[in-house]
Amino acid sequence: MTGSYSLAPVLFSDVVGSTLMICISFGAVWYASRLRKADPSSVIWTYLMVLTVALAVFSLSRSVGHLVKHLLLFTGNAYIWQCFQPYTGAINSIAFIGVASVTLFFPKVQRINARILNDKMALEKATEDIKLLNHNLEALVEKRTSQLSLSEKKYRGIFEGSMDMIFVLDDQLNFQDINPSGLATLGYDSPSELVGSVSFGEIFFSSSDYEEFVEDLSVSGSIKDRECRIREKSGLEVLILLSVTGTMSEAAKRKSYIGIAKDVTARKRMERQLQQADRLASLGQTAAGVAHELNTPLGIILGYTQLLLRNCEEQNASHGDLQIIEKQAKNCRRIVQDLLKFARGSATQKSYVDLITCFDEVISLLGHQFEKEGITVETQFEQDLPKVFADGEKLKQVLVNLLVNAKQAISGNGTIVVIVKLGPDKHNILISVSDDGCGMSQKTLEKIFDPFFTTKPVGVGTGLGLSVSYGIIQAHGGCLQVESKEGVGTTFTISLPLTDESQKSAEESQTPTLQSECS
Amino acid sequence: MPRIDLFTAFLKSLSNFRFAAILLIAGVGVLLDPIKAWALQSHGPPEGLYTHQMAHLLFAISMAVLAYWLETNGFTRERGWRLIQLSFLLFFLWNLVAFSGHFVEIRIPPGLIEGQQGDWDQRLQVGYDSFTAAYYFLKMDHLVAVPAILCLFLGIRNLYKQTLMKVARDK
């Protein structure tokens, strides 16, 4: 390869190549910038951006130098090029070093990028874990809330549905909450009537009981199964079995008391009645024995007295004495017979009796006499009552006894109310005789049916009237109960069972035909 | 000895009056008679060329290192990075070409190029020496540089398109 060769291809490649270098390098910068914008978080793209800029600077410095050189030489300004040439060469060298420096940084940048990516992944994983935990936490909270709600419902159900009185007291022993059964026991309609306005002490019947309760509670921290007498809203006495325990509220840091009370009034009453019935049964056996033993000698005394009277002239001085003996012997026999009536009941002649008719007779008989003494007898007889299989005369006797007792309990003017109605379960008839007299104490009530027990002066009564009435009602399969409050009055209540036929009659009495027959 | 101890020793030596006096006299002497001082050194014309050549070498080495690094770190699995790697290899080659061009340029006799500098009708007298013939081809280094920058452009464009697709996929 020898000879003379034109340098035009060299010059051409230099000019065209320089121009292309500038254009393409700036194209690369443009794409690199777009790439960086598309994913600004990537350090690699940022690095590529810097690298392309460095290469563009290199291309620009070199290519512009070449083009300017050709332009200056072509235009005959070689001396200007002589001035610029060292600068372009130096700038080129700096551009090379710059590109090389940027390039050699790439591994470091990539390591940083890898670390960032790892950190990013770790962060994303941590975020996912937190999300999962959060989700689980939400589910857990939801589950616990549901359990809590169920538990709350369960305990609320126990509180609301309990047949016993459940209540909460604050540290000052004021009502904080009370269940419906408690409201019913105390006779209130809503908790707001009690909470904040009535203290626990106010419902105690006796202040000494309450003081004792507070003292014991403060000493032992709890009270278990204590019998207490409390007062209803209306003032009636209620006997309760009270248990109270103190708890410390975590939230309020205050002591509160939770109490459960059982209304044992009815149970206690029944127990008393059973005790009384047992006692009266025992007394009845004794009385029957005594009466039986006395009856025979009394009969002999009376018989011989009557024989002596028949043979004795009326003018004889002994005649009067014999009459007195006869009278007292008859009195004794009557008492003995009453005792027997109380003890085992005398022979009864039962038939279907219309109680209203029977009682009307008694009340019309005694009513006038009572009215003279300022006592009104009111009657509340339920219509269409069934007939009772009973001894009408004995029942009249019982009513007479009760009315006479009521009259004697009233000093001055008063009212006696006689109510006859069908029992709530339609298996019995309830007869009540109430007076607004002086009433009786608890002690008197306990002995009211005992034979010979009387509060009347000696000679006024034998103390057998109520005992006999009790015996008569017992003989009819019923029961005689008494409720009394001193200064308020007394109510005797008789419950007479209905036979099956009577019950049928009660059901049939709903028809208009029977109604008219009864009326 | 730790550095702090050396520094402490230097401060202690300054406190020595005799040592401080010698330092002061030497400093004043340099200021008063700079011709005798050898701190400044003259740089002749070849230095610029040597610097330029060293810059080419540095550029070439960096390109080679980066191309190797891309290969060993698995970047070249993607087409865009393969094009960029090719670009770096071409730039490496271009640096060798340019380096050789500069090397040859200063060794050919000036009379072998006929015509005025910058004229399009310049001619090169190629004899039997290999330098002149090589010079003719080495002067056309853009035949390597332009493909190198083009590969870089295409590689980055490819990465951009791939990224757009990935972003669209993620959305």
Interface residues (C-beta under 8 A of the other chain):
Chain A: M1 T2 G3 S4 Y5 S6 L7 A8 P9 V10 L11 S13 D14 V16 G17 S18 L20 M21 I24 S25 G27 A28 Y31 A32 R34 L35 A38 D39 W45 L48 T52 L55 S59 K69 H70 L72 L73 F74 A78 P86 G89 A90 N92 S93 I94 F96 I97 V99 A100 S101 T103 L104 F106 P107 Q110
Chain B: G48 T51 H52 A55 H56 L58 F59 I61 S62 M63 V65 L66 W69 N73 F88 N95 I113 E114 Q116 Q117 G118 D119 W120 D121 Q122 R123 L124 Q125 V126 G127 Y128 A133 Y136 K139 M140 D141 H142 L143 A145 V146 I149 L150 L152 F153 I156 R157 L159 Y160 T163 L164 V167
